[in-house]
Amino acid sequence: PRIFLMDEPLSSLDAKLREDLRLELKRIQQELGATVLYVTHDQLEAMTLADRIGILDEGRVVQVGSPRDVYERPANKYAARRLGTPQINLINPGELGLKPFSNKAATIGIRPEDISISKTNGTKGKVLTIEHLGVESVVLLEVNGKHIHGLLSPDNLIEEGADVFVSANQVKMIEFDAAGNAV
C-alpha cells in the first residue's frame, strides 16, 4: 500500500517495547517510502515519528507543520500545550521579568528548558518538587503563587524546599493574544 493508517498502535505496550517499536516503525516507513497517517495522543510518539504533525482541537485542525516548527512556533495556546513535557508555562506579561514585544500579548508562553534557576538572580521562588529523570530533572517551582516547571541538569544541587531565583530566556518566549492565538 502507498498509505498506512495507524490509530494508536503502541498505546497498550510497555515503555521499553514502545520505544523499540517507535524506532522500528520509523525505519520501516523510511525504507518503504510510504505515507503513514498516525493517530496518537502521545506527544513523544508524535515528535519522534512525524515529518509533519497536525494538531486537532475538537475536530478542527489548528496547526500543521514539522514537529520542531509546531513546538517552537505554536499557532495558539492549545497547540503549545500539546507538545512538550513538562507542558509549556503560561504566565502574565511582566512575570519573570519577561516584557512582551507586542502590545497585543495577553499571555506569555515559556518552555521549561528556557527557565533558569539560580541562588542569586531573578524573581524569588521556591522549589516544590524535583523529579529526577537521569539526564535531567523536572523541577516544580512556586513563583508569586503560580506553579512553573523548569529543567535542571544532573549536576545542579538545588533541593526540594529551597528558596531560589527564577528567570526566563526573553528570546524564547511565545506571545499569545487575549483569544489565545500567537502574535
Solvent accessible surface area in square Angstrom, and as a share of the most:
residue,aa,sasa,rsa
1,P,130,0.82
2,R,215,0.78
3,I,92,0.47
4,F,61,0.25
5,L,130,0.65
6,M,45,0.20
7,D,112,0.58
8,E,51,0.23
9,P,57,0.36
10,L,6,0.03
11,S,64,0.41
12,S,108,0.70
13,L,51,0.26
14,D,94,0.49
15,A,83,0.64
16,K,127,0.54
17,L,77,0.38
18,R,45,0.17
19,E,80,0.36
20,D,60,0.31
21,L,61,0.31
22,R,29,0.11
23,L,122,0.61
24,E,64,0.29
25,L,37,0.18
26,K,43,0.18
27,R,114,0.42
28,I,66,0.33
29,Q,43,0.19
30,Q,117,0.52
31,E,126,0.57
32,L,109,0.54
33,G,62,0.60
34,A,10,0.08
35,T,80,0.46
36,V,46,0.26
37,L,105,0.52
38,Y,46,0.17
39,V,72,0.41
40,T,34,0.20
41,H,163,0.73
42,D,42,0.22
43,Q,51,0.23
44,L,93,0.46
45,E,2,0.01
46,A,19,0.15
47,M,64,0.28
48,T,65,0.38
49,L,26,0.13
50,A,28,0.22
51,D,97,0.50
52,R,162,0.59
53,I,14,0.07
54,G,47,0.45
55,I,12,0.06
56,L,105,0.52
57,D,37,0.19
58,E,175,0.79
59,G,71,0.69
60,R,151,0.55
61,V,87,0.50
62,V,25,0.14
63,Q,23,0.10
64,V,76,0.44
65,G,6,0.06
66,S,46,0.30
67,P,18,0.11
68,R,170,0.62
69,D,45,0.23
70,V,0,0.00
71,Y,44,0.17
72,E,71,0.32
73,R,143,0.52
74,P,2,0.01
75,A,41,0.32
76,N,20,0.10
77,K,52,0.22
78,Y,56,0.21
79,A,0,0.00
80,A,0,0.00
81,R,79,0.29
82,R,98,0.36
83,L,4,0.02
84,G,13,0.13
85,T,107,0.62
86,P,17,0.10
87,Q,85,0.38
88,I,10,0.05
89,N,9,0.05
90,L,46,0.23
91,I,2,0.01
92,N,81,0.41
93,P,49,0.31
94,G,41,0.40
95,E,40,0.18
96,L,11,0.05
97,G,49,0.47
98,L,1,0.01
99,K,138,0.58
100,P,46,0.29
101,F,151,0.63
102,S,33,0.21
103,N,153,0.79
104,K,141,0.60
105,A,14,0.11
106,A,44,0.34
107,T,21,0.12
108,I,0,0.00
109,G,0,0.00
110,I,0,0.00
111,R,9,0.03
112,P,2,0.01
113,E,84,0.38
114,D,22,0.12
115,I,10,0.05
116,S,60,0.39
117,I,22,0.11
118,S,37,0.24
119,K,138,0.58
120,T,103,0.60
121,N,110,0.56
122,G,46,0.44
123,T,36,0.21
124,K,149,0.63
125,G,10,0.10
126,K,85,0.36
127,V,1,0.01
128,L,55,0.27
129,T,66,0.38
130,I,20,0.10
131,E,100,0.45
132,H,142,0.63
133,L,97,0.48
134,G,61,0.58
135,V,125,0.72
136,E,60,0.27
137,S,7,0.04
138,V,15,0.09
139,V,0,0.00
140,L,36,0.18
141,L,0,0.00
142,E,64,0.29
143,V,6,0.03
144,N,112,0.57
145,G,64,0.61
146,K,60,0.25
147,H,109,0.49
148,I,3,0.01
149,H,58,0.26
150,G,0,0.00
151,L,41,0.20
152,L,12,0.06
153,S,59,0.38
154,P,90,0.57
155,D,112,0.58
156,N,51,0.26
157,L,151,0.75
158,I,15,0.08
159,E,124,0.56
160,E,102,0.46
161,G,41,0.40
162,A,28,0.21
163,D,114,0.59
164,V,2,0.01
165,F,53,0.22
166,V,0,0.00
167,S,36,0.23
168,A,19,0.15
169,N,64,0.33
170,Q,54,0.24
171,V,127,0.73
172,K,107,0.45
173,M,16,0.07
174,I,22,0.11
175,E,15,0.07
176,F,0,0.00
177,D,35,0.18
178,A,96,0.75
179,A,85,0.66
180,G,7,0.07
181,N,70,0.36
182,A,41,0.32
183,V,77,0.44
